[in-house]
Amino acid sequence: MKPQYFIATLFVTSLYWMYLLYAPFLLVITIAALLAVSTSNIQNSLENYFNGRFLASLVSSILLATLFFAPLGYFLTTLTIELNMVSSDSLYLIVQYIQDFVAKPPYYLLFLKPLLVDMMKELDIATLTSRTLSIAGYIGVFSAGFLKNALLIIIFYFFVHYNGTTIINFLKRVVHMSVEESTTLIKEVSDVMSVVFYSIIATAMFEGLLFGAAISYMGYNGLLFGIMYGFASLIPVVGGVLMWLPFMIYEFSIDNVTDALFIAIYSIVVISIIADTFIKPLIIKEINQHLLKEDGGKMNEMVIFFAIFAGLTTFGFWGMILGPAITAFFLTILKLFEARTEEFDK
């Protein structure tokens, strides 16, 4: 056997065992690497400020944990605690209230009475208790898994930043691409991921702040429900509805028509139409223009939007990171292929 074949066999064998070893962590490592790529400009600024990579990587990791993971962790933890504190007596009062409401609904909801009566046939205290405990258990398991993955992502994120230059230089030597091509690939994917990440953070915080302010005015926990709305807004089309519709129905059920109409009109007009439809694309566009100085590295904001949409649909929560990364990688490969084809034609 020729030496190169023997080495290739060893490489494939070791690659297989590496896959078996790290398969449970592949998604976490991928997300951490993409987040590190997204925030590479911040990392570079911090390295210049602190004059060192370790402290800069540590500060970057703390910022990521504070801005991205802490709010969602707070929401999941609070929701799990609240659901586990619900007693059977409270559920009985809820069922009794719903039954009384269905029997004598307000005049403006009389048209829904036949539908509500059919829905109430399957609602009893045992069913509601079982479903509540099931939801609480599911959220508890999801919260534990999410917090574990978040911790692993932050750890891998730190090491990617701390060893990023070494890893990139190694890949440039291993991959049979010119320095110019590898630099273009890394730069364009990094640019797009930066725009996506900062856009997600900015728009989620902006829309969550708008909804949280309105909910606080109505007497609810503005911080909790603002965070919930911020993450729900990442779900295209129905994201906001999942938040304001239950509040509207509840306010209608207690004859608080003014607050019900307020939260519905405010959410539709101010958040869904003005903020989400008009301001959100402007935010992406401004970040795109100010973050990327060269016109050639910019990706159309509508392409970014649909990449996020496709990613969320295909991969779930982490699809908002994976979708744009896959799209940017594919479009960059096409550009490199086009450039090589032009050189070959010459």
Secondary structure, 3 states (H helix, E strand, C coil): CCHHHHHHHHHHHHHHHHHHHHHHHHHHHHHHHHHHHHCHHHHHHHHHHHCCHHHHHHHHHHHHHHHHHHHHHHHHHHHHHHHHCCCHHHHHHHHHHHHHHHHCCCHHHHHHHHHHHHHHCCCCHHHHHHHHHHHHHHHHHHHHHHHHHHHHHHHHHHHHHHCHHHHHHHHHHHCCCCHHHHHHHHHHHHHHHHHHHHHHHHHHHHHHHHHHHHHHHCCCCHHHHHHHHHHHCCCCCCCCHHHHHHHHHHHHHCCCHHHHHHHHHHHHHHHHHHHHHHHHHHHHHHHHHHHCCCHHHCCCHHHHHHHHHHHHHHHCCCHHHHHHHHHHHHHHHHHHHHHHHHHHHC
